[in-house]
Amino acid sequence: MTTKSVCSVNHIDHVGVAVKDIDEALKFFQEVFGAPAAEIQSLPDQGVRATLIEVGQTRLELLEPLSDDSPVGRFIERRGEGLHHLALNVSGLAGNLKKLEEHGVGLVDREPREGLSGMIAFLHPRSTFGILTELVEN
């Protein structure tokens, strides 16, 4: 028996990791796991310095807060460094957000916005079993 999903996922796009020092974290993943060189970008509207690195068959997004009172800064203060979010690649992001909201899924973003990996929107962790979930369309 198959069921029709509310939001079909193409693949895991990346895993977000909150870090205190992005340069140190990037160096670690390059030296230990052979991650290639990567450009670190400043995203003031999101309050982070960030980079996407390839590790094996997936990507990690390293996120360093620009300030202690940014969302990632508060996350590190409460929970420490580590897994921040899971990003799922989807097609038709705007339409999927509307369907998810109609289905009762809590949204952080009601409209797609520009992110490091394409157009993004976050789902509230209370609707996704405690996992901050990012939807990505690229």
Secondary structure, DSSP 8 states (H G I E B T S, - for coil): -----SS---EEEEEEEE-S-HHHHHHHHHHHH-------EEETTTTEEEEEEEETTEEEEEEEESSTTSHHHHHHHHH-SEEEEEEEE-SSHHHHHHHHHHTT--BS-SS-EEETTEEEEEE-GGGTTT--EEEEE-
